[in-house]
C-alpha cells in the first residue's frame, strides 16, 4: 500500500488541492447567502424558498462531497511514506486549522437548518463577521503546509 501511495503522490496531492479549492469556494460563499437571507428575505416568501434551495444545493452537492474528498486525499497523503513527520510543528498546526475549518462547515450546516425551520435568530452582521472565520483557518493551514515551520 505505501509503495502505491508513494507512486501516486503527485496525483493525490493535485486532487487534494482541487478538492480544497472546491470546498473553500462553498465555505466562503454560503455565509454570504446567509447575510442576505437574514437581512433581505421575508419568512415563507418565494425568495425564502429560493434561498433555501440555493443553500441546500451548495452544501449538499458541492461542499459535502468536496470536504469528504479533501479528508480522504489528505489522509492518503499523511500515510504516504516520508511526507509527514509528527516530530515537526506544521502537521499539528495544519491539523488544528483543518479541524477548525471542518467545525465551521458543520456550523454552516446547522444554520441552514435554522433558515429551513424559519427560526434563524442571527443577524446579517453576525454572518458577515463569521464569514471572516475561515480566512483565519485558511491562513494557518496554508502557511503550515507550504512554509512547513
Ligand atoms: C482534511 C484534512 C487534511 C489533511 C489530512 C491534509 C494533509 C495534507 C498533506 C499530508 C499534504 C502533503 C504535504 C506535502 O506534500 O509536503 C497536504 C498538502 C496540501 N494541503 Fe492538505 N490536508 C487536509 C486539508 C487541507 C485543507 C482544508 C487545506 C486548505 C484549506 C489544505 C491545503 C493543502 C495544500 C495547498 C497542499 C499542497 C502543499 C504543497 O504543495 O506543498 N489541506 N495536505
Backbone and ligand atoms as CSV (ligand in chain L), in Angstrom:
chain,resi,resn,atom,element,x,y,z
A,1,UNK,N,N,0.836,-1.212,0.000
A,1,UNK,CA,C,0.000,0.000,0.000
A,1,UNK,C,C,0.869,1.260,0.000
A,2,UNK,N,N,1.911,1.285,0.867
A,2,UNK,CA,C,2.729,2.509,0.934
A,2,UNK,C,C,3.522,2.714,-0.364
A,3,UNK,N,N,3.905,1.640,-1.049
A,3,UNK,CA,C,4.580,1.804,-2.356
A,3,UNK,C,C,3.624,2.431,-3.357
A,4,UNK,N,N,2.350,1.975,-3.303
A,4,UNK,CA,C,1.348,2.529,-4.226
A,4,UNK,C,C,1.154,4.013,-3.941
A,5,UNK,N,N,0.991,4.365,-2.623
A,5,UNK,CA,C,0.789,5.774,-2.253
A,5,UNK,C,C,1.974,6.628,-2.692
A,6,UNK,N,N,3.185,6.072,-2.532
A,6,UNK,CA,C,4.388,6.823,-2.935
A,6,UNK,C,C,4.378,7.055,-4.450
A,7,UNK,N,N,3.913,6.056,-5.207
A,7,UNK,CA,C,3.951,6.180,-6.681
A,7,UNK,C,C,2.896,7.164,-7.193
A,8,UNK,N,N,1.795,7.338,-6.471
A,8,UNK,CA,C,0.753,8.265,-6.958
A,8,UNK,C,C,0.761,9.603,-6.210
A,9,UNK,N,N,1.807,9.843,-5.402
A,9,UNK,CA,C,1.859,11.040,-4.539
A,9,UNK,C,C,1.501,12.334,-5.285
A,10,UNK,N,N,2.127,12.646,-6.463
A,10,UNK,CA,C,1.785,13.918,-7.115
A,10,UNK,C,C,0.301,14.006,-7.493
A,11,UNK,N,N,-0.303,12.840,-7.878
A,11,UNK,CA,C,-1.721,12.843,-8.247
A,11,UNK,C,C,-2.598,13.064,-7.016
A,12,UNK,N,N,-2.221,12.380,-5.924
A,12,UNK,CA,C,-3.004,12.524,-4.691
A,12,UNK,C,C,-2.982,13.991,-4.239
A,13,UNK,N,N,-1.790,14.600,-4.289
A,13,UNK,CA,C,-1.681,15.998,-3.840
A,13,UNK,C,C,-2.448,16.936,-4.773
A,14,UNK,N,N,-2.351,16.704,-6.093
A,14,UNK,CA,C,-3.078,17.564,-7.044
A,14,UNK,C,C,-4.589,17.461,-6.818
A,15,UNK,N,N,-5.101,16.226,-6.662
A,15,UNK,CA,C,-6.546,16.049,-6.435
A,15,UNK,C,C,-6.950,16.638,-5.083
A,16,UNK,N,N,-6.055,16.546,-4.099
A,16,UNK,CA,C,-6.316,17.132,-2.774
A,16,UNK,C,C,-6.510,18.641,-2.893
A,17,UNK,N,N,-5.605,19.310,-3.625
A,17,UNK,CA,C,-5.698,20.767,-3.774
A,17,UNK,C,C,-6.934,21.159,-4.580
A,18,UNK,N,N,-7.309,20.356,-5.610
A,18,UNK,CA,C,-8.538,20.639,-6.379
A,18,UNK,C,C,-9.760,20.557,-5.455
A,19,UNK,N,N,-9.801,19.509,-4.622
A,19,UNK,CA,C,-10.932,19.361,-3.688
A,19,UNK,C,C,-10.945,20.504,-2.674
A,20,UNK,N,N,-9.752,20.940,-2.223
A,20,UNK,CA,C,-9.655,22.063,-1.276
A,20,UNK,C,C,-10.256,23.324,-1.891
A,21,UNK,N,N,-9.896,23.619,-3.150
A,21,UNK,CA,C,-10.391,24.837,-3.806
A,21,UNK,C,C,-11.922,24.793,-3.920
A,22,UNK,N,N,-12.462,23.615,-4.269
A,22,UNK,CA,C,-13.919,23.474,-4.393
A,22,UNK,C,C,-14.608,23.679,-3.044
A,23,UNK,N,N,-14.024,23.073,-1.999
A,23,UNK,CA,C,-14.599,23.220,-0.645
A,23,UNK,C,C,-14.562,24.676,-0.195
A,24,UNK,N,N,-13.418,25.341,-0.423
A,24,UNK,CA,C,-13.276,26.730,0.021
A,24,UNK,C,C,-14.222,27.663,-0.737
A,25,UNK,N,N,-14.521,27.338,-2.012
A,25,UNK,CA,C,-15.462,28.180,-2.774
A,25,UNK,C,C,-16.814,28.223,-2.054
A,26,UNK,N,N,-17.251,27.046,-1.556
A,26,UNK,CA,C,-18.530,26.994,-0.839
A,26,UNK,C,C,-18.447,27.594,0.548
A,27,UNK,N,N,-17.318,27.332,1.254
A,27,UNK,CA,C,-17.161,27.820,2.641
A,27,UNK,C,C,-17.202,29.352,2.681
A,28,UNK,N,N,-16.711,30.002,1.623
A,28,UNK,CA,C,-16.722,31.473,1.601
A,28,UNK,C,C,-18.006,32.038,0.997
A,29,UNK,N,N,-18.757,31.225,0.217
A,29,UNK,CA,C,-19.979,31.735,-0.437
A,29,UNK,C,C,-21.229,31.548,0.440
A,30,UNK,N,N,-21.327,30.403,1.135
A,30,UNK,CA,C,-22.558,30.117,1.891
A,30,UNK,C,C,-22.871,31.170,2.955
A,31,UNK,N,N,-21.876,31.643,3.732
A,31,UNK,CA,C,-22.207,32.691,4.724
A,31,UNK,C,C,-22.709,33.973,4.061
A,32,UNK,N,N,-22.250,34.248,2.816
A,32,UNK,CA,C,-22.732,35.441,2.089
A,32,UNK,C,C,-24.222,35.297,1.815
A,33,UNK,N,N,-24.639,34.068,1.431
A,33,UNK,CA,C,-26.072,33.841,1.184
A,33,UNK,C,C,-26.854,34.072,2.483
A,34,UNK,N,N,-26.266,33.634,3.619
A,34,UNK,CA,C,-26.954,33.805,4.903
A,34,UNK,C,C,-27.091,35.289,5.268
A,35,UNK,N,N,-26.091,36.122,4.891
A,35,UNK,CA,C,-26.168,37.563,5.188
A,35,UNK,C,C,-27.443,38.143,4.572
A,36,UNK,N,N,-27.667,37.879,3.255
A,36,UNK,CA,C,-28.819,38.468,2.560
A,36,UNK,C,C,-30.118,37.750,2.938
A,37,UNK,N,N,-30.006,36.431,3.230
A,37,UNK,CA,C,-31.189,35.683,3.670
A,37,UNK,C,C,-31.705,36.250,4.984
A,38,UNK,N,N,-30.770,36.616,5.889
A,38,UNK,CA,C,-31.161,37.162,7.206
A,38,UNK,C,C,-31.652,38.603,7.090
A,39,UNK,N,N,-31.037,39.390,6.159
A,39,UNK,CA,C,-31.334,40.841,6.115
A,39,UNK,C,C,-32.476,41.205,5.166
A,40,UNK,N,N,-32.621,40.467,4.063
A,40,UNK,CA,C,-33.479,40.951,2.972
A,40,UNK,C,C,-34.688,40.074,2.677
A,41,UNK,N,N,-34.804,38.899,3.321
A,41,UNK,CA,C,-35.822,37.950,2.867
A,41,UNK,C,C,-36.929,37.749,3.891
A,42,UNK,N,N,-38.162,37.811,3.435
A,42,UNK,CA,C,-39.321,37.593,4.315
A,42,UNK,C,C,-39.570,36.086,4.473
A,43,UNK,N,N,-39.781,35.648,5.735
A,43,UNK,CA,C,-40.003,34.214,6.005
A,43,UNK,C,C,-41.192,33.702,5.203
A,44,UNK,N,N,-41.044,32.523,4.589
A,44,UNK,CA,C,-42.153,31.877,3.881
A,44,UNK,C,C,-42.389,32.436,2.481
A,45,UNK,N,N,-41.635,33.487,2.098
A,45,UNK,CA,C,-41.841,34.071,0.758
A,45,UNK,C,C,-41.196,33.192,-0.310
A,46,UNK,N,N,-41.493,33.491,-1.589
A,46,UNK,CA,C,-40.892,32.745,-2.706
A,46,UNK,C,C,-39.368,32.910,-2.674
A,47,UNK,N,N,-38.903,34.107,-2.270
A,47,UNK,CA,C,-37.453,34.349,-2.193
A,47,UNK,C,C,-36.833,33.501,-1.084
A,48,UNK,N,N,-37.570,33.339,0.030
A,48,UNK,CA,C,-37.094,32.493,1.126
A,48,UNK,C,C,-36.882,31.066,0.628
A,49,UNK,N,N,-37.839,30.542,-0.125
A,49,UNK,CA,C,-37.730,29.171,-0.660
A,49,UNK,C,C,-36.586,29.073,-1.664
A,50,UNK,N,N,-36.381,30.129,-2.458
A,50,UNK,CA,C,-35.279,30.141,-3.431
A,50,UNK,C,C,-33.929,30.090,-2.706
A,51,UNK,N,N,-33.781,30.928,-1.658
A,51,UNK,CA,C,-32.527,30.917,-0.886
A,51,UNK,C,C,-32.304,29.551,-0.242
A,52,UNK,N,N,-33.392,28.951,0.288
A,52,UNK,CA,C,-33.249,27.627,0.908
A,52,UNK,C,C,-32.725,26.610,-0.117
A,53,UNK,N,N,-33.242,26.699,-1.359
A,53,UNK,CA,C,-32.824,25.762,-2.412
A,53,UNK,C,C,-31.349,25.984,-2.771
A,54,UNK,N,N,-30.944,27.256,-2.907
A,54,UNK,CA,C,-29.546,27.549,-3.241
A,54,UNK,C,C,-28.615,27.044,-2.140
A,55,UNK,N,N,-28.988,27.294,-0.886
A,55,UNK,CA,C,-28.151,26.889,0.250
A,55,UNK,C,C,-28.048,25.363,0.334
A,56,UNK,N,N,-29.185,24.673,0.121
A,56,UNK,CA,C,-29.187,23.207,0.213
A,56,UNK,C,C,-28.282,22.614,-0.874
A,57,UNK,N,N,-28.420,23.127,-2.119
A,57,UNK,CA,C,-27.640,22.565,-3.225
A,57,UNK,C,C,-26.147,22.846,-3.051
A,58,UNK,N,N,-25.803,24.072,-2.575
A,58,UNK,CA,C,-24.394,24.417,-2.385
A,58,UNK,C,C,-23.759,23.491,-1.335
A,59,UNK,N,N,-24.489,23.279,-0.237
A,59,UNK,CA,C,-23.941,22.448,0.839
A,59,UNK,C,C,-23.883,20.978,0.447
A,60,UNK,N,N,-25.006,20.475,-0.095
A,60,UNK,CA,C,-25.085,19.027,-0.338
A,60,UNK,C,C,-24.383,18.584,-1.623
A,61,UNK,N,N,-24.496,19.410,-2.680
A,61,UNK,CA,C,-23.948,18.958,-3.967
A,61,UNK,C,C,-22.488,19.358,-4.174
A,62,UNK,N,N,-22.025,20.397,-3.450
A,62,UNK,CA,C,-20.647,20.857,-3.667
A,62,UNK,C,C,-19.794,20.714,-2.398
A,63,UNK,N,N,-20.241,21.346,-1.291
A,63,UNK,CA,C,-19.362,21.410,-0.112
A,63,UNK,C,C,-19.174,20.059,0.568
A,64,UNK,N,N,-20.271,19.298,0.778
A,64,UNK,CA,C,-20.109,18.000,1.471
A,64,UNK,C,C,-19.201,17.042,0.697
A,65,UNK,N,N,-19.461,16.805,-0.625
A,65,UNK,CA,C,-18.550,15.896,-1.351
A,65,UNK,C,C,-17.102,16.405,-1.374
A,66,UNK,N,N,-16.934,17.746,-1.514
A,66,UNK,CA,C,-15.573,18.294,-1.565
A,66,UNK,C,C,-14.856,18.087,-0.231
A,67,UNK,N,N,-15.574,18.307,0.883
A,67,UNK,CA,C,-14.942,18.127,2.199
A,67,UNK,C,C,-14.516,16.672,2.409
A,68,UNK,N,N,-15.391,15.743,1.997
A,68,UNK,CA,C,-15.065,14.311,2.137
A,68,UNK,C,C,-13.829,13.972,1.294
A,69,UNK,N,N,-13.771,14.517,0.057
A,69,UNK,CA,C,-12.614,14.260,-0.817
A,69,UNK,C,C,-11.330,14.853,-0.217
A,70,UNK,N,N,-11.419,16.068,0.371
A,70,UNK,CA,C,-10.249,16.698,0.995
A,70,UNK,C,C,-9.707,15.800,2.118
A,71,UNK,N,N,-10.630,15.273,2.951
A,71,UNK,CA,C,-10.215,14.412,4.069
A,71,UNK,C,C,-9.598,13.101,3.581
A,72,UNK,N,N,-10.265,12.439,2.627
A,72,UNK,CA,C,-9.762,11.132,2.149
A,72,UNK,C,C,-8.377,11.309,1.489
A,73,UNK,N,N,-8.262,12.308,0.597
A,73,UNK,CA,C,-6.985,12.519,-0.093
A,73,UNK,C,C,-5.924,13.044,0.871
A,74,UNK,N,N,-6.338,13.897,1.833
A,74,UNK,CA,C,-5.400,14.412,2.829
A,74,UNK,C,C,-4.836,13.295,3.695
A,75,UNK,N,N,-5.712,12.374,4.137
A,75,UNK,CA,C,-5.244,11.242,4.950
A,75,UNK,C,C,-4.371,10.306,4.126
A,76,UNK,N,N,-4.687,10.161,2.829
A,76,UNK,CA,C,-3.825,9.348,1.953
A,76,UNK,C,C,-2.428,9.970,1.888
A,77,UNK,N,N,-2.365,11.314,1.879
A,77,UNK,CA,C,-1.062,11.996,1.882
A,77,UNK,C,C,-0.344,11.778,3.220
A,78,UNK,N,N,-1.104,11.795,4.311
A,78,UNK,CA,C,-0.498,11.563,5.639
A,78,UNK,C,C,0.163,10.183,5.673
A,79,UNK,N,N,-0.495,9.179,5.026
A,79,UNK,CA,C,0.038,7.809,5.059
A,79,UNK,C,C,1.023,7.534,3.916
A,80,UNK,N,N,1.325,8.553,3.113
A,80,UNK,CA,C,2.342,8.392,2.070
A,80,UNK,C,C,3.718,8.484,2.724
A,81,UNK,N,N,4.579,7.448,2.534
A,81,UNK,CA,C,5.875,7.443,3.252
A,81,UNK,C,C,6.686,8.720,3.024
A,82,UNK,N,N,7.240,9.264,4.133
A,82,UNK,CA,C,8.187,10.372,4.021
A,82,UNK,C,C,7.558,11.757,3.902
A,83,UNK,N,N,6.207,11.863,3.909
A,83,UNK,CA,C,5.584,13.178,3.710
A,83,UNK,C,C,5.350,13.901,5.034
A,84,UNK,N,N,4.843,13.196,6.022
A,84,UNK,CA,C,4.543,13.848,7.298
A,84,UNK,C,C,5.407,13.260,8.420
A,85,UNK,N,N,6.139,14.142,9.140
A,85,UNK,CA,C,6.859,13.701,10.342
A,85,UNK,C,C,6.226,14.439,11.525
A,86,UNK,N,N,5.602,13.671,12.441
A,86,UNK,CA,C,4.864,14.289,13.556
A,86,UNK,C,C,5.806,14.889,14.597
A,87,UNK,N,N,7.117,14.766,14.396
A,87,UNK,CA,C,8.068,15.449,15.304
A,87,UNK,C,C,8.251,16.906,14.868
A,88,UNK,N,N,7.721,17.251,13.690
A,88,UNK,CA,C,7.767,18.651,13.243
A,88,UNK,C,C,6.517,19.377,13.748
A,89,UNK,N,N,6.483,20.730,13.600
A,89,UNK,CA,C,5.353,21.526,14.110
A,89,UNK,C,C,4.203,21.590,13.099
A,90,UNK,N,N,4.513,21.727,11.809
A,90,UNK,CA,C,3.480,22.047,10.814
A,90,UNK,C,C,2.339,21.053,10.747
A,91,UNK,N,N,2.580,19.700,10.887
A,91,UNK,CA,C,1.411,18.821,10.796
A,91,UNK,C,C,0.391,19.105,11.910
A,92,UNK,N,N,0.881,19.556,13.094
A,92,UNK,CA,C,-0.026,19.822,14.218
A,92,UNK,C,C,-0.798,21.111,14.004
A,93,UNK,N,N,-0.085,22.158,13.534
A,93,UNK,CA,C,-0.795,23.425,13.315
A,93,UNK,C,C,-1.761,23.282,12.132
A,94,UNK,N,N,-1.346,22.468,11.113
A,94,UNK,CA,C,-2.281,22.239,9.999
A,94,UNK,C,C,-3.515,21.470,10.484
A,95,UNK,N,N,-3.285,20.448,11.297
A,95,UNK,CA,C,-4.417,19.654,11.824
A,95,UNK,C,C,-5.382,20.546,12.613
A,96,UNK,N,N,-4.827,21.487,13.408
A,96,UNK,CA,C,-5.696,22.403,14.176
A,96,UNK,C,C,-6.535,23.257,13.224
A,97,UNK,N,N,-5.899,23.761,12.142
A,97,UNK,CA,C,-6.628,24.575,11.170
A,97,UNK,C,C,-7.708,23.781,10.451
A,98,UNK,N,N,-7.387,22.548,10.108
A,98,UNK,CA,C,-8.341,21.694,9.386
A,98,UNK,C,C,-9.528,21.322,10.271
A,99,UNK,N,N,-9.275,21.044,11.560
A,99,UNK,CA,C,-10.393,20.738,12.473
A,99,UNK,C,C,-11.275,21.968,12.652
A,100,UNK,N,N,-10.632,23.165,12.700
A,100,UNK,CA,C,-11.402,24.409,12.800
A,100,UNK,C,C,-12.275,24.614,11.559
A,101,UNK,N,N,-11.693,24.370,10.370
A,101,UNK,CA,C,-12.429,24.548,9.104
A,101,UNK,C,C,-13.599,23.556,9.037
A,102,UNK,N,N,-13.364,22.318,9.506
A,102,UNK,CA,C,-14.435,21.311,9.496
A,102,UNK,C,C,-15.543,21.682,10.489
A,103,UNK,N,N,-15.154,22.222,11.666
A,103,UNK,CA,C,-16.177,22.697,12.620
A,103,UNK,C,C,-17.044,23.783,11.966
A,104,UNK,N,N,-16.350,24.749,11.268
A,104,UNK,CA,C,-17.092,25.856,10.652
A,104,UNK,C,C,-18.059,25.322,9.595
A,105,UNK,N,N,-17.657,24.295,8.839
A,105,UNK,CA,C,-18.537,23.664,7.838
A,105,UNK,C,C,-19.807,23.153,8.503
A,106,UNK,N,N,-19.648,22.481,9.649
A,106,UNK,CA,C,-20.829,21.940,10.346
A,106,UNK,C,C,-21.674,23.051,10.959
A,107,UNK,N,N,-21.013,24.119,11.432
A,107,UNK,CA,C,-21.768,25.261,11.969
A,107,UNK,C,C,-22.675,25.839,10.878
A,108,UNK,N,N,-22.140,25.949,9.633
A,108,UNK,CA,C,-22.939,26.432,8.497
A,108,UNK,C,C,-24.122,25.493,8.234
A,109,UNK,N,N,-23.889,24.180,8.407
A,109,UNK,CA,C,-24.965,23.200,8.202
A,109,UNK,C,C,-26.105,23.409,9.191
A,110,UNK,N,N,-25.765,23.673,10.453
A,110,UNK,CA,C,-26.815,23.904,11.466
A,110,UNK,C,C,-27.566,25.195,11.194
A,111,UNK,N,N,-26.847,26.222,10.695
A,111,UNK,CA,C,-27.522,27.498,10.400
A,111,UNK,C,C,-28.494,27.332,9.238
A,112,UNK,N,N,-28.111,26.446,8.276
A,112,UNK,CA,C,-29.024,26.215,7.145
A,112,UNK,C,C,-30.340,25.643,7.652
A,113,UNK,N,N,-30.201,24.734,8.648
A,113,UNK,CA,C,-31.416,24.125,9.220
A,113,UNK,C,C,-32.259,25.167,9.962
A,114,UNK,N,N,-31.604,26.185,10.567
A,114,UNK,CA,C,-32.357,27.266,11.226
A,114,UNK,C,C,-33.251,27.989,10.200
A,115,UNK,N,N,-32.657,28.340,9.033
A,115,UNK,CA,C,-33.432,29.022,7.993
A,115,UNK,C,C,-34.567,28.124,7.496
A,116,UNK,N,N,-34.268,26.828,7.342
A,116,UNK,CA,C,-35.264,25.856,6.853
A,116,UNK,C,C,-36.473,25.807,7.805
A,117,UNK,N,N,-36.182,25.862,9.097
A,117,UNK,CA,C,-37.246,25.772,10.117
A,117,UNK,C,C,-37.881,27.147,10.375
A,118,UNK,N,N,-37.390,28.166,9.687
A,118,UNK,CA,C,-37.953,29.512,9.844
A,118,UNK,C,C,-37.587,30.141,11.182
A,119,UNK,N,N,-36.547,29.617,11.836
A,119,UNK,CA,C,-36.182,30.263,13.109
A,119,UNK,C,C,-34.721,30.662,13.174
A,120,UNK,N,N,-34.268,31.360,12.102
A,120,UNK,CA,C,-32.935,31.959,12.178
A,120,UNK,C,C,-32.984,33.154,13.112
A,121,UNK,N,N,-32.102,33.161,14.121
A,121,UNK,CA,C,-32.098,34.274,15.090
A,121,UNK,C,C,-30.877,35.172,14.906
A,122,UNK,N,N,-29.982,34.792,14.005
A,122,UNK,CA,C,-28.739,35.555,13.850
A,122,UNK,C,C,-28.895,36.661,12.799
A,123,UNK,N,N,-28.209,37.799,13.053
A,123,UNK,CA,C,-28.335,38.954,12.156
A,123,UNK,C,C,-27.379,38.832,10.980
A,124,UNK,N,N,-27.632,39.664,9.947
A,124,UNK,CA,C,-26.730,39.719,8.815
A,124,UNK,C,C,-25.320,40.082,9.265
A,125,UNK,N,N,-25.230,40.935,10.283
A,125,UNK,CA,C,-23.922,41.369,10.807
A,125,UNK,C,C,-23.151,40.171,11.373
A,126,UNK,N,N,-23.876,39.290,12.101
A,126,UNK,CA,C,-23.222,38.095,12.658
A,126,UNK,C,C,-22.644,37.239,11.532
A,127,UNK,N,N,-23.403,37.069,10.447
A,127,UNK,CA,C,-22.908,36.238,9.336
A,127,UNK,C,C,-21.745,36.915,8.607
A,128,UNK,N,N,-21.742,38.279,8.574
A,128,UNK,CA,C,-20.600,38.979,7.961
A,128,UNK,C,C,-19.333,38.716,8.775
A,129,UNK,N,N,-19.470,38.792,10.101
A,129,UNK,CA,C,-18.314,38.558,10.978
A,129,UNK,C,C,-17.862,37.103,10.862
A,130,UNK,N,N,-18.808,36.159,10.900
A,130,UNK,CA,C,-18.462,34.733,10.815
A,130,UNK,C,C,-17.819,34.396,9.468
A,131,UNK,N,N,-18.123,35.207,8.438
A,131,UNK,CA,C,-17.540,34.965,7.111
A,131,UNK,C,C,-16.014,35.111,7.131
A,132,UNK,N,N,-15.485,35.816,8.156
A,132,UNK,CA,C,-14.037,36.000,8.262
A,132,UNK,C,C,-13.355,34.812,8.961
A,133,UNK,N,N,-14.136,34.008,9.677
A,133,UNK,CA,C,-13.547,32.893,10.444
A,133,UNK,C,C,-12.727,31.943,9.557
A,134,UNK,N,N,-13.273,31.464,8.397
A,134,UNK,CA,C,-12.472,30.537,7.578
A,134,UNK,C,C,-11.182,31.149,7.039
A,135,UNK,N,N,-11.139,32.499,6.929
A,135,UNK,CA,C,-9.903,33.145,6.468
A,135,UNK,C,C,-8.763,32.856,7.440
A,136,UNK,N,N,-9.086,32.925,8.744
A,136,UNK,CA,C,-8.067,32.671,9.774
A,136,UNK,C,C,-7.555,31.227,9.660
A,137,UNK,N,N,-8.492,30.269,9.533
A,137,UNK,CA,C,-8.086,28.861,9.413
A,137,UNK,C,C,-7.299,28.632,8.119
A,138,UNK,N,N,-7.719,29.290,7.026
A,138,UNK,CA,C,-7.049,29.111,5.730
A,138,UNK,C,C,-5.588,29.573,5.807
A,139,UNK,N,N,-5.376,30.746,6.417
A,139,UNK,CA,C,-4.005,31.279,6.534
A,139,UNK,C,C,-3.142,30.322,7.357
A,140,UNK,N,N,-3.690,29.811,8.477
A,140,UNK,CA,C,-2.943,28.880,9.324
A,140,UNK,C,C,-2.600,27.603,8.554
A,141,UNK,N,N,-3.582,27.067,7.804
A,141,UNK,CA,C,-3.374,25.808,7.066
A,141,UNK,C,C,-2.321,25.982,5.969
A,142,UNK,N,N,-2.472,27.046,5.160
A,142,UNK,CA,C,-1.576,27.216,4.012
A,142,UNK,C,C,-0.144,27.521,4.460
A,143,UNK,N,N,0.009,28.391,5.494
A,143,UNK,CA,C,1.363,28.677,6.000
A,143,UNK,C,C,1.988,27.398,6.567
A,144,UNK,N,N,1.153,26.583,7.251
A,144,UNK,CA,C,1.684,25.333,7.829
A,144,UNK,C,C,2.204,24.413,6.739
A,145,UNK,N,N,1.390,24.166,5.697
A,145,UNK,CA,C,1.727,23.109,4.731
A,145,UNK,C,C,2.738,23.562,3.685
A,146,UNK,N,N,2.852,24.897,3.450
A,146,UNK,CA,C,3.805,25.361,2.429
A,146,UNK,C,C,5.112,25.859,3.060
A,147,UNK,N,N,5.008,26.641,4.124
A,147,UNK,CA,C,6.238,27.117,4.795
A,147,UNK,C,C,6.836,25.992,5.639
A,148,UNK,N,N,5.955,25.132,6.182
A,148,UNK,CA,C,6.387,23.967,6.991
A,148,UNK,C,C,7.282,24.412,8.158
A,149,UNK,N,N,6.818,25.352,8.996
A,149,UNK,CA,C,7.638,25.850,10.114
A,149,UNK,C,C,7.784,24.772,11.182
L,1,LIG,C1,C,-8.847,17.494,5.934
L,1,LIG,C2,C,-7.724,17.054,6.315
L,1,LIG,C3,C,-6.390,17.329,5.600
L,1,LIG,C4,C,-5.289,16.520,5.667
L,1,LIG,C5,C,-5.173,15.206,6.440
L,1,LIG,C6,C,-4.253,17.144,4.846
L,1,LIG,C7,C,-2.965,16.619,4.662
L,1,LIG,C8,C,-2.075,17.096,3.724
L,1,LIG,C9,C,-0.758,16.523,3.471
L,1,LIG,C10,C,-0.158,15.373,4.235
L,1,LIG,C11,C,-0.203,17.205,2.436
L,1,LIG,C12,C,1.144,16.912,1.720
L,1,LIG,C13,C,2.168,17.868,2.166
L,1,LIG,C14,C,3.439,17.658,1.312
L,1,LIG,O1,O,3.360,17.181,0.201
L,1,LIG,O2,O,4.508,18.029,1.785
L,1,LIG,C15,C,-1.152,18.222,2.046
L,1,LIG,C16,C,-0.931,19.126,1.035
L,1,LIG,C17,C,-1.667,20.269,0.909
L,1,LIG,N1,N,-2.799,20.598,1.628
L,1,LIG,FE1,FE,-3.805,19.424,2.910
L,1,LIG,N2,N,-4.730,18.318,4.301
L,1,LIG,C18,C,-6.042,18.473,4.755
L,1,LIG,C19,C,-6.857,19.543,4.482
L,1,LIG,C20,C,-6.442,20.655,3.803
L,1,LIG,C21,C,-7.173,21.898,3.754
L,1,LIG,C22,C,-8.529,22.150,4.439
L,1,LIG,C23,C,-6.432,22.775,3.001
L,1,LIG,C24,C,-6.698,24.212,2.637
L,1,LIG,C25,C,-7.712,24.919,3.053
L,1,LIG,C26,C,-5.240,22.053,2.558
L,1,LIG,C27,C,-4.264,22.582,1.728
L,1,LIG,C28,C,-3.192,21.861,1.232
L,1,LIG,C29,C,-2.270,22.349,0.202
L,1,LIG,C30,C,-2.357,23.696,-0.516
L,1,LIG,C31,C,-1.324,21.330,-0.014
L,1,LIG,C32,C,-0.161,21.323,-1.033
L,1,LIG,C33,C,1.073,21.840,-0.347
L,1,LIG,C34,C,2.304,21.684,-1.240
L,1,LIG,O3,O,2.193,21.747,-2.462
L,1,LIG,O4,O,3.393,21.510,-0.687
L,1,LIG,N3,N,-5.280,20.786,3.066
L,1,LIG,N4,N,-2.278,18.141,2.845
